[in-house]
Amino acid sequence: MRNVRTVKRGLPDAGYWKKFESPVLVKEYGMVTSLEFSPAKPHDLVVTASTRLQLYSGRTGQLKKSITRFNSPAHSGSFRSDGKLLVAGDESNLVQVFDVNSRAILRTFKGHTDPVHVTRFMPSRTQVFSGSDDTTVRVWDIPSQSPVFTSDEHTDYVRSGCIFAENPSLFATGSYDHTVRIWDTRASSCAIKINVDDPVEAVLSLPGASVLAVANGPSVQMFDISMGGRPLFSMGNHEKTVTSLCLDSNGGRLLAGSLDHHVKVYDLQTYKMTYSSNYPAPVLSVALSPDETMLAVGMTSGVFSLRRRNVSAKEQAQVEAKEHLVYGTRAYFMRGASHKGADDDLRIEYKRSKSLADYDKFLRKFEYSRALDAVLANNRAGMTIVSLLQELVHRDGLGAALSGRDELSLDPILRFVAKYISHPRYTQLLIRVSNVILDIYGDLLHDSTRTSELLLRLRNKIRNELRMHQDLTLLLGSMDMLMSACEISHLKTSNVSEDEHVSANATATAKVAISSVTPSTDK
């Protein structure tokens, strides 16, 4: 025991946690099964004990309100992220949502057949999930007051659960069947199943939504969710069952309460215990306020301890200046934007996505004429201009883009057509464009000298192209005649060769016959 005390005193966190002085012991009406501070200022504390939810002021620590609308012991009183609503289950199989100010019951969810020990608000704020001794897990929609997700994959009591603030669709539940299941409401099924050695008393998601802390038996185990629930580390500094887990405001320290009368603090970087404090009775619940000024510990004796940490004026000013970040708000997603990294940090270059070209912007606004002017104005590649003309044809907007033009605005279109009409890939489309121009401006083209010159150039190019096609057709005919003559000559040559081969065979046959007849004549 002396060695343990010596190590504890040398730990760097010991001085900080010793600042939580002057414990106030408050006697409740039964075992304090759940403690939770409101995420919103002034961070009031809700204490779940017997058939009551007791609300204590986050500033003075005095009792503010009592919610006594239960006919049986209540469980798992939990705040919504804005601190305006409370949800709790009870042993009469109900899940109830309360208004914090008026203490009125806003919703009552019925469906479980055994006591409900786990209730939490989902990050969407419009849904709550619950876990019951009937082994089912349900997600309730507050506006419609109906379940949107139900599962009975657990095989024993469901006594713990947590949400993932970074992923609104995921939540985790722990059961006495020695399993932790992570549920995805989008798939309405269990996404990951984690097996442990003892009944699960508490689960807690760490910042980043990739690591899950699980209290089972006398140990706290860490699992990597991104790797399918791979175990990372096990912290077994307790002598009895660990019943409750909570984090500090930075997510770097884990507090664990146990039936061995101790609350121990672990460093999540090294997974080592940095501080331990003793309490007069077995610990059932632990909670630390978001501003880290109050530490609440609930015990089986029906007493909860409330410790305060004296905060300097400078630290208080920093806490007040720092706005509480709520998931889904602009401040939450802009956090860290002003942070400047160290010189040895790995820097990733940010590549801004290219904005739309000017002609694409006009196309989105259905301003076809301005889109055509924009693509012709900056000496763009022929493929780009042709692609836009093809898009205008598909949109049935070619006529609208070419109509209503004067001599100056018609000039670049005619120049482009005259330049590329002989291109094999563009010919068919540009002939269509030329026909549309002639249909619209046929009677007016000869009034302009510049337009007349461009039309003459286009006509001469088309004539040259047609003449070249005629010459190529004549050349193709001549080549066909030559090829036919070559084939005929080849056939004649092959026939002569066959005749010579046949006569040679006949001569050889005759000689053989003569030689065979001559000996018989001599005899």
KACORDA-V187681 format. One record per pair of residues at least 24 apart in sequence whose ideal C-beta (glycine too) atoms are under 10 Angstrom apart, sorted by the first residue. I is the first residue (numbers start at 1). J is the second residue. Records with the same first field share a line. If there is no record, write none. Layout:
# KACORDA-V187681
I->J, J
This chain:
# KACORDA-V187681
4->237, 273, 276
5->276
7->272, 273
8->264, 273, 274, 275, 276, 277
9->275
11->265, 267, 272, 273, 274, 275, 276
12->267, 274, 275
13->248, 252, 253, 265, 266, 267, 273, 274, 275
14->265, 274, 275, 276
15->275
16->248, 253, 265, 274, 275, 292, 309
17->248, 253, 255, 263, 265, 274, 275, 276, 277, 295, 307, 309
18->275, 277, 309
19->292, 293, 307, 308, 309, 310, 311
20->277, 288, 292, 293, 294, 295, 305, 306, 307, 308, 309, 310
21->307, 308, 309, 310
22->306, 307, 308, 309, 310
23->277, 279, 295, 297, 305, 306, 307, 308
24->56, 61, 62, 294, 296, 304, 305, 306, 307, 308
25->279, 280, 297, 299, 301, 303, 304, 305, 306
26->54, 56, 61, 62, 63, 296, 298, 302, 303, 304, 305, 306
27->301, 302, 303, 304
28->52, 54, 298, 299, 301, 302, 303, 304
29->54, 66, 68, 73, 302
30->73, 74, 300, 302
31->73, 281, 282, 284, 285, 298, 299, 300, 301, 302, 303, 304
32->281, 283, 284, 285, 296, 297, 298, 299, 300, 301, 302, 303, 304, 305
33->73, 74, 75, 76, 77, 117, 243, 244, 284, 285, 298, 300
34->74, 75, 76, 77, 78, 88, 89, 117, 118, 119, 244, 284, 285, 287, 298
35->77, 244, 246, 257, 284, 285, 286, 287, 288, 295, 296, 297, 298, 304, 306
36->76, 77, 78, 79, 86, 120, 246, 285, 287, 296
37->79, 83, 246, 287, 288, 289, 290, 291, 294, 295, 296
38->78, 79, 80, 81, 82, 83, 84, 86, 100, 289, 290
39->79, 80, 81, 82, 83, 165, 290, 324, 325, 326, 327
40->79, 80, 81, 82, 83, 84, 100, 290, 324, 326
41->83, 290, 291, 319, 320, 323, 324
42->83, 289, 291
43->79, 83, 289, 290, 291, 293, 294, 324
44->79, 83, 100, 289
45->79, 287, 289, 294, 296, 304, 306
46->77, 78, 79, 83, 86, 88, 98, 100, 287, 296
47->77, 285, 287, 296, 298, 304, 306
48->73, 74, 75, 76, 77, 78, 86, 88, 89, 90, 119, 284, 285, 298
49->73, 74, 77, 284, 285, 298, 302, 303, 304
50->74, 302
51->90, 91
52->77
53->77, 78, 86, 88, 96, 98, 100, 103
54->304
55->79, 86, 100, 103
56->294, 296, 304, 306
58->83, 289, 290, 291, 293, 294
59->293, 294
61->294, 296, 306, 307, 308
64->100
65->100, 101, 102, 103
66->103
67->96, 98, 99, 100, 103, 104, 105
68->103
69->96, 98, 103, 104, 105, 108
70->94, 96
72->115
73->115
74->116, 119
75->115, 116, 117, 118, 119, 130, 132, 159
76->116, 117, 118, 119, 120, 130, 131, 159, 160, 161, 285
77->119
78->118, 119, 120, 121, 128, 161, 163
79->120, 121
80->120, 121, 122, 123, 125, 126, 128, 142
81->121, 122, 123, 124, 125, 163, 165, 324, 326, 327, 328, 329
82->121, 125, 326
83->324
84->125
85->121, 125, 128, 142
86->119, 121
87->119, 120, 121, 128, 129, 130, 140, 142
88->116, 119, 130
89->115, 116, 117, 118, 119, 128, 130, 131, 132
90->115, 116, 117, 119
91->115, 116, 117, 133
92->116
93->132, 133, 134
94->130
95->119, 128, 129, 130, 132, 138, 140, 147
96->128
97->121, 128, 140, 142, 145
106->142, 145
107->140, 141, 142, 143, 144, 145
108->145
109->138, 140, 141, 142, 145, 146, 147
110->145, 147
111->136, 138, 140, 146, 147, 150
112->136, 137, 138, 147, 158
114->157, 158
115->157
116->158
117->157, 158, 159, 160, 161
118->157, 158, 159, 160, 161, 162, 171, 173, 174, 175, 203
119->161
120->161, 162, 163, 171, 173
121->163
122->149, 163, 164, 168, 169, 170, 171, 185
123->163, 164, 165, 166, 167, 168, 169, 170, 171, 326, 327, 328
124->163, 168, 169, 185, 327, 328
125->168, 326, 327, 328
127->168, 171, 185
129->161, 162, 163, 171, 172, 173, 183, 185
130->158, 161, 173
131->157, 158, 159, 160, 161, 171, 173, 174, 175
132->157, 158, 159
133->157, 158, 159, 175, 176
134->158
135->175, 176, 177
137->161, 171, 172, 173, 175, 181, 183, 190
139->171, 183, 185, 188
148->185, 188
149->183, 184, 185, 186, 187, 188, 189
150->188
151->181, 183, 188, 189, 190
153->177, 179, 181, 183, 189, 190, 193
154->179, 180, 181, 190
155->179
156->199, 200
157->199, 200
158->200
159->199, 200, 201, 202, 203, 243
160->199, 200, 201, 202, 203, 204, 214, 215, 216, 243, 244, 245
161->200, 202, 203, 204
162->202, 203, 204, 205, 206, 212, 213, 214, 245
163->205, 209, 327
164->205, 206, 208, 209, 210, 212, 225, 327
165->205, 207, 208, 209, 325, 326, 327, 328, 332
166->205, 207, 208, 209, 210, 327, 332
167->205, 209, 210, 225, 327
168->327, 328
170->205, 209, 225
171->203, 205
172->200, 203, 204, 205, 212, 214, 223, 225
173->200, 203
174->199, 200, 201, 202, 203, 204, 212, 214, 215, 216
175->199, 200, 203
176->200, 201, 216
178->216, 217
179->214, 216
180->212, 214, 216, 221, 223, 229
181->229
182->212, 223, 225, 229
191->225, 228, 229
192->223, 225, 226, 227, 228, 229
193->228, 229
194->221, 223, 225, 228, 229, 230, 231
195->229, 231
196->221, 223, 231, 234
197->221, 234
198->241, 242
199->241
201->241, 242, 243, 244, 245, 257, 258, 259, 284
202->241, 242, 243, 244, 245, 246, 256, 257, 285, 286
203->245
204->244, 245, 246, 247, 254, 255, 256
205->247
206->247, 251, 252, 254, 268
207->247, 250, 251, 252, 268
208->251
211->251, 268
213->242, 245, 246, 247, 254, 256, 266, 268
214->242, 245
215->241, 242, 243, 244, 245, 256, 257, 258
216->241, 242
217->241, 242
218->242, 258, 259, 260
219->256
220->245, 254, 256, 258, 264, 266, 271
222->254, 266, 268, 271
232->271
233->266, 268, 270, 271, 272
234->271
235->264, 266, 268, 271, 272, 273
237->262, 264, 266, 272, 273, 276
238->262, 264, 273, 276
240->282, 283
241->282
242->283, 286
243->282, 283, 284, 285, 286, 298, 300
244->283, 284, 285, 286, 287, 297, 298
245->285, 286
246->285, 286, 287, 288, 295, 296
247->288
248->288, 289, 290, 292
249->288, 289, 290, 291, 292, 319, 322, 324
250->292
253->288, 292
255->286, 287, 288, 295, 297
256->283, 286
257->282, 283, 284, 285, 286, 287, 297, 298, 299
258->282, 283, 284, 286
259->283, 284, 299, 300
261->299, 300
263->288, 295, 297, 305
277->305, 307
279->303, 304, 305
280->305
281->305
290->319, 324
291->315, 316, 319, 320, 322, 324
292->319
293->319
357->384, 388
359->384, 385, 387, 388, 391
360->388, 391
362->388, 401
363->388, 391, 392, 395, 397
366->395, 397, 400
367->397, 400, 401
368->392, 395, 396, 397, 398, 399, 400, 401, 402, 403
369->397, 400, 401, 402, 403, 404, 405, 409
370->401
371->397, 401
372->397, 398, 400, 401, 402, 405, 409, 412, 413
373->401, 405, 409, 412, 413
375->412, 416
376->409, 411, 412, 413, 415, 416
377->412
382->416, 419, 420, 423, 425, 426
383->420, 425, 426
385->412, 413, 416, 420, 426
386->416, 420, 423, 425, 426, 429, 430, 433
387->429
389->413, 416, 417, 426, 429, 430, 432, 433
390->426, 429, 432
392->433
393->429, 432, 433, 436
398->429, 432, 433, 436, 437
399->436, 439, 440
401->433, 436
402->433, 436, 437, 439, 440, 441
403->436, 437, 439, 440, 441
404->440
405->437, 440, 441
406->448
407->441, 444, 445, 447, 448, 449, 450, 451
408->448, 450
410->437, 440, 441, 444, 445, 448, 450, 451, 454
411->448, 450, 451, 454
413->437, 454
414->441, 445, 450, 451, 453, 454, 455, 457, 458
415->454, 457, 458
417->454, 455, 457, 458, 461
418->454, 455, 456, 457, 458, 459, 460, 461, 462
419->457, 458, 461
421->458, 461, 462, 465
422->461, 462, 464, 465, 468
427->465
430->458
431->462
434->458, 462
